[in-house]
Amino acid sequence: MTVLRVLFNDQLTDTLSALADLEPGRDVVLMVEAADAFTNVPHHKQKIVLILSAMRHFAAELVERGIAVDYVALEAAENSGEMTKELVRAVARRRPDRIVLTEPSEWRLSREVAQWTALTGLTVEVRADTRFFASHDRFAAWANGRTSWRMEHFYREMRREHHILMEAGRPAGGEWNFDPENRKRLPRGLKPPNRLRFAHDAVTQAVMAVVDQRFPEHFGQIALFDWPVTRSDALRAFQDFVDHGLPWFGDYQDAMKLGAPFLFHSLISPALNLGLLTPREVCDGAEAAWRLGAAPLNAVEGFIRQILGWREYVRGVYWTHMPGYAEANALQATRALPQFYWTGETEMACLKHAISDTARHAYSHHIQRLMVTGNFALLAGVAPKEIEQWYLAVYADAFEWVEMPNTLGMAVFADGGQMASKPYAASGAYIDRMSNACGACAYDVKQKSGGEACPFNYLYWAFLIRHQARLASNPRLAMPYRTLGNWSEERRAAVTAEAEAFLARCG
Protein backbone atom coordinates (compact mmCIF):
# COMPACT_ATOMS: atom_id res chain seq x y z
CA MET A 1 0.00 0.00 0.00
CA THR A 2 1.61 3.24 -1.18
CA VAL A 3 1.11 6.38 0.88
CA LEU A 4 1.63 9.84 -0.60
CA ARG A 5 2.89 12.07 2.21
CA VAL A 6 2.44 15.77 1.51
CA LEU A 7 4.78 18.35 3.05
CA PHE A 8 4.01 22.07 2.89
CA ASN A 9 6.77 24.63 2.66
CA ASP A 10 6.84 25.36 6.41
CA GLN A 11 6.96 21.71 7.48
CA LEU A 12 10.67 21.02 7.12
CA THR A 13 10.97 18.94 10.28
CA ASP A 14 12.20 15.37 10.62
CA THR A 15 9.75 14.71 13.45
CA LEU A 16 6.73 15.99 11.53
CA SER A 17 3.65 13.88 12.25
CA ALA A 18 3.11 13.19 8.53
CA LEU A 19 6.49 11.41 8.45
CA ALA A 20 6.10 9.50 11.71
CA ASP A 21 5.44 6.04 10.23
CA LEU A 22 6.92 6.54 6.77
CA GLU A 23 8.26 3.37 5.14
CA PRO A 24 11.19 4.01 2.77
CA GLY A 25 10.88 2.05 -0.44
CA ARG A 26 7.10 2.22 -0.29
CA ASP A 27 5.93 5.71 0.55
CA VAL A 28 6.54 8.89 -1.43
CA VAL A 29 6.92 12.44 -0.08
CA LEU A 30 5.40 15.18 -2.23
CA MET A 31 6.92 18.67 -2.04
CA VAL A 32 5.69 21.46 -4.31
CA GLU A 33 7.12 24.90 -4.98
CA ALA A 34 3.78 26.55 -5.71
CA ALA A 35 4.10 29.99 -7.28
CA ASP A 36 0.77 31.17 -5.86
CA ALA A 37 2.30 30.99 -2.38
CA PHE A 38 4.69 33.77 -3.41
CA THR A 39 2.38 36.00 -5.43
CA ASN A 40 -0.63 36.50 -3.13
CA VAL A 41 1.40 39.49 -1.91
CA PRO A 42 4.76 40.66 -3.34
CA HIS A 43 6.86 38.65 -0.90
CA HIS A 44 10.39 39.81 -0.16
CA LYS A 45 12.85 38.19 -2.55
CA GLN A 46 14.92 36.94 0.40
CA LYS A 47 11.86 35.31 1.93
CA ILE A 48 11.20 33.37 -1.28
CA VAL A 49 14.87 32.37 -1.48
CA LEU A 50 14.77 31.21 2.14
CA ILE A 51 11.71 29.03 1.64
CA LEU A 52 12.81 27.47 -1.65
CA SER A 53 16.41 26.85 -0.60
CA ALA A 54 15.30 25.33 2.71
CA MET A 55 12.80 23.11 0.89
CA ARG A 56 15.42 21.89 -1.58
CA HIS A 57 17.95 21.18 1.14
CA PHE A 58 15.37 19.30 3.20
CA ALA A 59 14.29 17.24 0.19
CA ALA A 60 17.92 16.33 -0.49
CA GLU A 61 18.33 15.18 3.11
CA LEU A 62 15.28 12.94 2.78
CA VAL A 63 16.66 11.43 -0.42
CA GLU A 64 20.00 10.75 1.29
CA ARG A 65 18.06 8.71 3.86
CA GLY A 66 16.56 6.55 1.12
CA ILE A 67 13.16 8.28 1.03
CA ALA A 68 11.51 8.83 -2.34
CA VAL A 69 10.66 12.48 -2.91
CA ASP A 70 8.40 13.70 -5.71
CA TYR A 71 9.67 17.27 -5.95
CA VAL A 72 8.01 19.87 -8.18
CA ALA A 73 10.41 22.76 -8.66
CA LEU A 74 9.22 26.28 -9.34
CA GLU A 75 10.90 26.39 -12.73
CA ALA A 76 9.58 22.99 -13.89
CA ALA A 77 7.70 23.50 -17.16
CA GLU A 78 4.75 21.39 -16.04
CA ASN A 79 4.35 23.13 -12.65
CA SER A 80 0.86 24.69 -12.57
CA GLY A 81 1.85 26.98 -9.71
CA GLU A 82 -0.99 25.74 -7.46
CA MET A 83 -0.67 23.21 -4.64
CA THR A 84 -3.97 21.42 -5.20
CA LYS A 85 -3.44 21.01 -8.93
CA GLU A 86 0.00 19.57 -8.26
CA LEU A 87 -1.46 17.18 -5.70
CA VAL A 88 -3.92 15.88 -8.29
CA ARG A 89 -1.12 15.46 -10.84
CA ALA A 90 1.03 13.62 -8.29
CA VAL A 91 -1.83 11.20 -7.52
CA ALA A 92 -2.06 10.43 -11.24
CA ARG A 93 1.71 9.83 -11.40
CA ARG A 94 2.14 7.82 -8.23
CA ARG A 95 -1.25 6.12 -7.86
CA PRO A 96 -1.12 6.02 -4.04
CA ASP A 97 -3.66 4.20 -1.90
CA ARG A 98 -4.08 7.15 0.46
CA ILE A 99 -2.74 10.59 1.33
CA VAL A 100 -1.23 11.61 4.67
CA LEU A 101 -0.32 15.12 5.73
CA THR A 102 0.20 17.31 8.76
CA GLU A 103 -2.44 20.02 9.12
CA PRO A 104 -1.54 23.18 7.22
CA SER A 105 -0.60 26.26 9.19
CA GLU A 106 -2.81 28.62 7.17
CA TRP A 107 -6.56 28.83 6.70
CA ARG A 108 -6.41 29.04 2.90
CA LEU A 109 -4.56 25.75 2.62
CA SER A 110 -6.85 24.04 5.12
CA ARG A 111 -9.80 24.89 2.85
CA GLU A 112 -7.95 23.40 -0.11
CA VAL A 113 -7.12 20.22 1.80
CA ALA A 114 -10.82 19.80 2.65
CA GLN A 115 -11.45 19.29 -1.08
CA TRP A 116 -8.74 16.70 -1.69
CA THR A 117 -10.82 13.59 -0.99
CA ALA A 118 -13.45 14.65 -3.52
CA LEU A 119 -10.81 15.59 -6.09
CA THR A 120 -8.74 12.41 -5.77
CA GLY A 121 -11.18 9.76 -4.55
CA LEU A 122 -8.65 8.82 -1.86
CA THR A 123 -8.69 8.79 1.91
CA VAL A 124 -6.91 11.92 3.17
CA GLU A 125 -5.54 11.65 6.70
CA VAL A 126 -4.82 15.02 8.30
CA ARG A 127 -2.65 14.74 11.41
CA ALA A 128 -2.16 17.30 14.17
CA ASP A 129 0.93 19.47 14.06
CA THR A 130 2.67 18.19 17.15
CA ARG A 131 5.53 20.70 16.85
CA PHE A 132 3.48 23.20 18.86
CA PHE A 133 3.03 23.10 22.62
CA ALA A 134 -0.74 23.63 22.41
CA SER A 135 -3.02 21.80 20.01
CA HIS A 136 -6.11 23.52 18.66
CA ASP A 137 -8.21 21.60 21.16
CA ARG A 138 -5.90 22.59 24.01
CA PHE A 139 -6.18 26.27 23.18
CA ALA A 140 -9.95 25.97 22.80
CA ALA A 141 -10.17 24.36 26.24
CA TRP A 142 -8.23 27.28 27.72
CA ALA A 143 -10.34 29.89 25.93
CA ASN A 144 -13.73 28.29 26.62
CA GLY A 145 -15.87 30.40 28.91
CA ARG A 146 -13.41 33.28 29.26
CA THR A 147 -14.90 36.71 28.77
CA SER A 148 -11.47 38.13 27.94
CA TRP A 149 -8.30 36.51 26.68
CA ARG A 150 -4.86 37.58 27.77
CA MET A 151 -1.63 35.97 26.72
CA GLU A 152 -0.19 36.19 30.22
CA HIS A 153 -2.85 33.85 31.63
CA PHE A 154 -2.32 31.35 28.81
CA TYR A 155 1.46 31.58 29.17
CA ARG A 156 1.34 30.69 32.85
CA GLU A 157 -0.69 27.57 32.09
CA MET A 158 1.82 26.56 29.42
CA ARG A 159 4.70 27.03 31.85
CA ARG A 160 3.05 24.78 34.41
CA GLU A 161 1.91 22.21 31.88
CA HIS A 162 5.26 21.83 30.14
CA HIS A 163 7.46 22.34 33.23
CA ILE A 164 9.46 25.19 31.72
CA LEU A 165 11.23 27.59 34.08
CA MET A 166 9.48 26.00 37.03
CA GLU A 167 10.82 25.00 40.44
CA ALA A 168 8.73 22.95 42.86
CA GLY A 169 5.54 24.08 41.17
CA ARG A 170 6.51 27.75 41.34
CA PRO A 171 7.93 30.02 38.63
CA ALA A 172 11.70 30.18 38.69
CA GLY A 173 12.86 33.29 40.53
CA GLY A 174 9.43 33.73 42.15
CA GLU A 175 7.96 35.75 39.26
CA TRP A 176 6.11 34.72 36.12
CA ASN A 177 7.15 37.73 34.09
CA PHE A 178 10.27 39.90 34.22
CA ASP A 179 9.12 42.31 31.53
CA PRO A 180 9.58 45.44 33.71
CA GLU A 181 13.31 44.67 33.72
CA ASN A 182 13.43 44.34 29.93
CA ARG A 183 12.80 47.90 28.76
CA LYS A 184 16.21 49.54 28.94
CA ARG A 185 17.61 51.90 26.37
CA LEU A 186 20.88 50.75 24.80
CA PRO A 187 23.79 52.43 26.64
CA ARG A 188 25.84 54.75 24.46
CA GLY A 189 29.03 52.68 24.67
CA LEU A 190 27.54 49.18 24.41
CA LYS A 191 28.42 47.58 21.08
CA PRO A 192 26.15 44.77 19.85
CA PRO A 193 27.95 41.56 18.89
CA ASN A 194 28.64 40.51 15.32
CA ARG A 195 26.07 37.83 14.57
CA LEU A 196 26.63 34.58 12.71
CA ARG A 197 25.41 34.83 9.12
CA PHE A 198 25.60 32.26 6.31
CA ALA A 199 27.21 32.16 2.88
CA HIS A 200 25.41 30.92 -0.23
CA ASP A 201 26.01 27.33 -1.27
CA ALA A 202 25.29 26.08 -4.79
CA VAL A 203 21.66 25.30 -4.02
CA THR A 204 20.99 28.76 -2.61
CA GLN A 205 22.80 30.42 -5.51
CA ALA A 206 20.63 28.54 -7.99
CA VAL A 207 17.48 29.52 -6.12
CA MET A 208 18.54 33.17 -6.02
CA ALA A 209 18.89 33.16 -9.81
CA VAL A 210 15.42 31.65 -10.22
CA VAL A 211 13.83 34.13 -7.82
CA ASP A 212 15.52 37.11 -9.44
CA GLN A 213 14.24 35.97 -12.81
CA ARG A 214 10.69 35.04 -11.72
CA PHE A 215 9.99 37.87 -9.26
CA PRO A 216 12.03 40.88 -10.43
CA GLU A 217 9.54 43.46 -9.16
CA HIS A 218 9.17 42.04 -5.67
CA PHE A 219 10.33 43.95 -2.60
CA GLY A 220 13.80 43.64 -1.14
CA GLN A 221 17.48 43.20 -1.90
CA ILE A 222 18.27 39.62 -2.81
CA ALA A 223 22.07 39.86 -2.92
CA LEU A 224 22.34 40.32 0.86
CA PHE A 225 20.62 37.01 1.65
CA ASP A 226 22.37 35.29 4.58
CA TRP A 227 19.75 33.28 6.48
CA PRO A 228 20.27 29.64 7.53
CA VAL A 229 18.57 27.21 5.14
CA THR A 230 19.36 23.87 6.81
CA ARG A 231 18.70 22.48 10.25
CA SER A 232 22.41 22.25 11.00
CA ASP A 233 22.90 25.92 10.21
CA ALA A 234 19.75 26.87 12.12
CA LEU A 235 21.15 25.09 15.19
CA ARG A 236 24.40 27.02 14.78
CA ALA A 237 22.42 30.28 14.54
CA PHE A 238 20.52 29.45 17.73
CA GLN A 239 23.74 28.62 19.58
CA ASP A 240 25.21 31.92 18.39
CA PHE A 241 22.23 33.68 19.95
CA VAL A 242 22.58 31.76 23.23
CA ASP A 243 26.28 32.61 23.40
CA HIS A 244 26.27 36.21 22.21
CA GLY A 245 22.72 37.56 22.29
CA LEU A 246 20.76 35.90 25.08
CA PRO A 247 22.82 37.29 28.01
CA TRP A 248 21.85 40.83 26.97
CA PHE A 249 18.52 40.10 25.31
CA GLY A 250 16.35 40.73 28.34
CA ASP A 251 17.66 44.15 29.22
CA TYR A 252 17.68 45.51 25.67
CA GLN A 253 14.99 43.60 23.79
CA ASP A 254 12.96 46.82 23.37
CA ALA A 255 15.92 48.98 22.33
CA MET A 256 16.54 50.25 18.81
CA LYS A 257 19.71 51.59 17.22
CA LEU A 258 20.33 52.96 13.74
CA GLY A 259 22.74 50.77 11.82
CA ALA A 260 22.29 47.82 14.19
CA PRO A 261 19.21 45.92 13.00
CA PHE A 262 19.95 42.69 14.88
CA LEU A 263 21.18 43.90 18.30
CA PHE A 264 20.75 40.99 20.76
CA HIS A 265 17.69 39.38 19.16
CA SER A 266 17.56 35.67 18.42
CA LEU A 267 17.13 35.84 14.61
CA ILE A 268 15.69 32.31 14.71
CA SER A 269 12.03 33.03 13.88
CA PRO A 270 12.45 32.33 10.12
CA ALA A 271 14.02 28.93 10.86
CA LEU A 272 11.49 28.23 13.62
CA ASN A 273 8.51 29.04 11.41
CA LEU A 274 9.87 26.83 8.61
CA GLY A 275 10.35 23.92 11.00
CA LEU A 276 14.16 23.83 10.94
CA LEU A 277 14.04 24.36 14.71
CA THR A 278 11.36 23.28 17.16
CA PRO A 279 9.83 25.42 19.93
CA ARG A 280 10.63 22.87 22.61
CA GLU A 281 14.32 22.63 21.81
CA VAL A 282 14.87 26.38 21.78
CA CYS A 283 13.00 26.85 25.06
CA ASP A 284 15.00 24.01 26.60
CA GLY A 285 18.23 25.48 25.23
CA ALA A 286 17.51 28.88 26.71
CA GLU A 287 16.54 27.43 30.08
CA ALA A 288 19.70 25.32 30.12
CA ALA A 289 21.76 28.50 29.59
CA TRP A 290 20.17 30.04 32.68
CA ARG A 291 20.67 26.94 34.81
CA LEU A 292 24.33 26.89 33.77
CA GLY A 293 24.72 30.55 34.72
CA ALA A 294 25.34 31.65 31.13
CA ALA A 295 22.35 34.00 30.89
CA PRO A 296 20.26 35.88 33.46
CA LEU A 297 16.72 34.87 34.29
CA ASN A 298 15.08 38.03 32.98
CA ALA A 299 16.62 37.41 29.54
CA VAL A 300 15.71 33.74 29.43
CA GLU A 301 12.16 34.30 30.67
CA GLY A 302 11.67 37.10 28.14
CA PHE A 303 12.82 34.88 25.30
CA ILE A 304 10.76 31.88 26.40
CA ARG A 305 7.69 34.11 26.75
CA GLN A 306 8.00 35.01 23.07
CA ILE A 307 8.02 31.32 22.08
CA LEU A 308 5.87 29.55 24.66
CA GLY A 309 3.64 32.57 25.23
CA TRP A 310 3.14 34.82 22.22
CA ARG A 311 3.86 32.36 19.42
CA GLU A 312 1.49 29.73 20.77
CA TYR A 313 -1.11 32.32 21.75
CA VAL A 314 -1.32 34.02 18.35
CA ARG A 315 -1.73 30.63 16.70
CA GLY A 316 -4.72 29.97 18.93
CA VAL A 317 -6.21 33.39 18.19
CA TYR A 318 -5.76 32.86 14.45
CA TRP A 319 -7.40 29.44 14.26
CA THR A 320 -10.18 30.33 16.66
CA HIS A 321 -11.27 33.46 14.79
CA MET A 322 -10.57 32.73 11.13
CA PRO A 323 -11.79 33.39 8.53
CA GLY A 324 -13.58 36.46 9.90
CA TYR A 325 -10.48 37.68 11.71
CA ALA A 326 -8.88 38.68 8.41
CA GLU A 327 -11.57 41.35 7.93
CA ALA A 328 -11.27 42.88 11.42
CA ASN A 329 -11.36 46.67 11.44
CA ALA A 330 -12.64 47.79 14.84
CA LEU A 331 -11.40 51.37 14.40
CA GLN A 332 -12.83 51.69 10.88
CA ALA A 333 -9.45 52.66 9.43
CA THR A 334 -9.50 53.26 5.68
CA ARG A 335 -6.38 55.17 4.65
CA ALA A 336 -4.15 53.68 1.95
CA LEU A 337 -0.72 52.47 3.00
CA PRO A 338 1.78 55.26 2.28
CA GLN A 339 4.13 54.50 -0.59
CA PHE A 340 7.18 55.03 1.62
CA TYR A 341 6.49 51.67 3.25
CA TRP A 342 7.80 50.17 0.01
CA THR A 343 10.50 52.71 -0.81
CA GLY A 344 11.76 53.92 2.57
CA GLU A 345 11.66 57.46 1.19
CA THR A 346 10.58 59.47 4.21
CA GLU A 347 12.30 62.10 6.33
CA MET A 348 11.20 60.35 9.51
CA ALA A 349 14.45 58.64 10.50
CA CYS A 350 12.92 55.84 12.58
CA LEU A 351 10.64 54.78 9.73
CA LYS A 352 13.26 55.30 7.04
CA HIS A 353 15.79 53.05 8.74
CA ALA A 354 13.30 50.37 9.83
CA ILE A 355 12.02 50.06 6.26
CA SER A 356 15.42 50.24 4.57
CA ASP A 357 16.78 47.60 6.97
CA THR A 358 13.77 45.45 6.12
CA ALA A 359 14.57 45.78 2.43
CA ARG A 360 18.16 44.70 3.13
CA HIS A 361 17.49 41.83 5.53
CA ALA A 362 13.79 40.85 5.34
CA TYR A 363 13.85 41.51 9.07
CA SER A 364 13.21 44.02 11.78
CA HIS A 365 12.73 43.19 15.43
CA HIS A 366 9.43 43.22 17.28
CA ILE A 367 9.65 46.74 18.71
CA GLN A 368 10.40 48.22 15.30
CA ARG A 369 7.38 46.37 13.94
CA LEU A 370 5.09 47.31 16.82
CA MET A 371 6.21 50.80 17.81
CA VAL A 372 7.56 52.24 14.55
CA THR A 373 5.93 50.83 11.40
CA GLY A 374 2.91 49.52 13.31
CA ASN A 375 2.50 52.61 15.45
CA PHE A 376 2.54 54.89 12.41
CA ALA A 377 -0.07 52.76 10.62
CA LEU A 378 -2.25 52.80 13.74
CA LEU A 379 -2.02 56.56 14.24
CA ALA A 380 -2.49 57.28 10.54
CA GLY A 381 -5.59 55.09 10.30
CA VAL A 382 -4.16 52.81 7.59
CA ALA A 383 -6.64 50.15 6.47
CA PRO A 384 -5.79 46.99 8.48
CA LYS A 385 -5.71 44.72 5.46
CA GLU A 386 -3.17 46.94 3.71
CA ILE A 387 -0.70 47.03 6.58
CA GLU A 388 -1.32 43.34 7.32
CA GLN A 389 -0.44 42.37 3.75
CA TRP A 390 2.67 44.56 3.91
CA TYR A 391 3.89 42.72 7.00
CA LEU A 392 3.11 39.39 5.34
CA ALA A 393 5.13 40.43 2.29
CA VAL A 394 8.27 41.95 3.72
CA TYR A 395 9.43 39.71 6.59
CA ALA A 396 11.23 36.40 6.22
CA ASP A 397 9.40 34.95 9.24
CA ALA A 398 5.91 36.12 8.20
CA PHE A 399 3.49 33.27 7.77
CA GLU A 400 -0.15 34.27 8.00
CA TRP A 401 -1.01 32.35 11.18
CA VAL A 402 1.61 34.25 13.20
CA GLU A 403 1.76 37.52 11.28
CA MET A 404 -1.95 38.32 11.03
CA PRO A 405 -2.85 38.34 14.76
CA ASN A 406 0.31 40.26 15.60
CA THR A 407 -0.57 42.87 12.98
CA LEU A 408 -4.33 43.15 13.38
CA GLY A 409 -4.37 42.54 17.12
CA MET A 410 -1.19 44.12 18.42
CA ALA A 411 0.02 46.66 15.86
CA VAL A 412 -3.22 48.33 14.74
CA PHE A 413 -5.86 47.20 17.28
CA ALA A 414 -8.13 46.10 14.44
CA ASP A 415 -9.62 43.30 16.53
CA GLY A 416 -10.84 45.80 19.12
CA GLY A 417 -8.94 44.31 22.04
CA GLN A 418 -8.96 40.56 21.46
CA MET A 419 -5.16 40.47 21.51
CA ALA A 420 -4.20 43.61 23.42
CA SER A 421 -5.79 45.45 26.32
CA LYS A 422 -5.10 48.83 24.69
CA PRO A 423 -3.85 50.20 21.37
CA TYR A 424 -0.06 50.40 21.24
CA ALA A 425 -0.14 54.07 20.33
CA ALA A 426 2.77 56.32 21.22
CA SER A 427 4.17 59.75 20.45
CA GLY A 428 7.73 60.46 19.40
CA ALA A 429 8.82 60.45 23.05
CA TYR A 430 8.74 56.65 23.16
CA ILE A 431 10.92 56.32 20.07
CA ASP A 432 13.32 58.94 21.45
CA ARG A 433 13.55 57.07 24.74
CA MET A 434 14.23 53.66 23.16
CA SER A 435 16.43 54.59 20.19
CA ASN A 436 18.96 57.02 18.77
CA ALA A 437 16.85 57.72 15.68
CA CYS A 438 15.56 61.13 16.72
CA GLY A 439 19.05 62.66 16.73
CA ALA A 440 19.39 61.79 13.04
CA CYS A 441 15.90 62.96 12.04
CA ALA A 442 14.79 65.95 9.99
CA TYR A 443 12.04 66.52 12.57
CA ASP A 444 12.36 67.66 16.18
CA VAL A 445 10.92 65.17 18.64
CA LYS A 446 10.70 67.86 21.32
CA GLN A 447 8.34 70.02 19.28
CA LYS A 448 4.65 69.17 19.52
CA SER A 449 3.37 71.15 16.53
CA GLY A 450 4.58 73.09 13.54
CA GLY A 451 6.54 72.20 10.43
CA GLU A 452 9.58 70.95 12.33
CA ALA A 453 7.66 68.88 14.90
CA CYS A 454 7.90 65.09 14.95
CA PRO A 455 4.77 63.86 13.15
CA PHE A 456 4.31 61.12 15.74
CA ASN A 457 3.52 63.82 18.29
CA TYR A 458 0.48 65.35 16.66
CA LEU A 459 -0.58 62.08 15.02
CA TYR A 460 -0.77 60.53 18.51
CA TRP A 461 -3.10 63.19 19.89
CA ALA A 462 -5.19 63.28 16.73
CA PHE A 463 -5.63 59.50 17.05
CA LEU A 464 -6.86 59.82 20.64
CA ILE A 465 -9.26 62.62 19.66
CA ARG A 466 -10.60 60.65 16.70
CA HIS A 467 -11.33 57.56 18.80
CA GLN A 468 -12.28 59.17 22.11
CA ALA A 469 -15.78 57.72 22.15
CA ARG A 470 -14.39 54.20 21.94
CA LEU A 471 -11.17 54.47 23.94
CA ALA A 472 -11.69 57.03 26.69
CA SER A 473 -13.12 54.43 29.06
CA ASN A 474 -10.03 52.22 28.75
CA PRO A 475 -8.26 52.45 32.13
CA ARG A 476 -4.85 52.10 30.48
CA LEU A 477 -5.51 55.32 28.56
CA ALA A 478 -6.84 57.30 31.51
CA MET A 479 -3.82 59.58 31.77
CA PRO A 480 -3.72 60.89 28.17
CA TYR A 481 -7.49 61.34 28.15
CA ARG A 482 -7.25 63.37 31.36
CA THR A 483 -4.77 65.58 29.54
CA LEU A 484 -7.10 65.89 26.57
CA GLY A 485 -9.88 66.88 28.91
CA ASN A 486 -8.04 70.14 29.58
CA TRP A 487 -7.71 71.02 25.90
CA SER A 488 -9.91 73.63 24.24
CA GLU A 489 -11.91 72.77 21.14
CA GLU A 490 -9.66 75.09 19.18
CA ARG A 491 -6.54 73.18 20.22
CA ARG A 492 -8.15 69.85 19.38
CA ALA A 493 -9.15 71.15 15.96
CA ALA A 494 -5.67 72.50 15.29
CA VAL A 495 -3.96 69.19 16.14
CA THR A 496 -6.44 67.24 14.03
CA ALA A 497 -5.92 69.59 11.09
CA GLU A 498 -2.14 69.35 11.36
CA ALA A 499 -2.29 65.55 11.39
CA GLU A 500 -4.62 65.46 8.39
CA ALA A 501 -2.41 67.85 6.42
CA PHE A 502 0.67 65.75 7.08
CA LEU A 503 -1.08 62.52 6.08
CA ALA A 504 -2.38 64.12 2.90
CA ARG A 505 1.24 64.89 1.96
CA CYS A 506 2.18 61.25 2.57
CA GLY A 507 -0.11 60.24 -0.30
MOLINBEL-V872397 format. One line per field, one symbol per residue. psi: psi as a letter, one per 20 degrees, with the letter a starting at -180 (. if undefined). A space follows every 10 residues. Layout:
BEGIN
psi->???
END
This chain:
BEGIN
psi->oppoopprik lmphjphhjg kpoqigqppp ppnohiijih rmqphhgggg ggggghgggh hgghjjpppo poqgjphioi jpgghhgghh ghghlrhrpp rppqiqgghh hghiihghhh jqpoooqqnj iqhprghggh hghpiphqpp hgggghghgg hjlplqoljq ppjiqhpkhh ikkqqpqgip pqqpqprprp ahghggghgg ghhhlhiqqr ohhjpkqpjr gghhhggghg gghigghigg gkiiqqppjm hhcjrhkihg hgiijhqqhg hhghgghhgg hijiqqhhgg ghghhhgheg ghghgggghh iqihhhjpmh jlpiqqpqhi hhhjnqiogg gghgghhghh ikqqrhhggg ifgggghghi kppghghghg ghgiphjoqh hhgghhghgg gjkhjjjggq iqqmpqahhg hhhjrjhhij qiroihphrr hiqphhghhg hhghghkghh ihiohijggh hhghiiqrhg gghggggggh gghhhi.
END
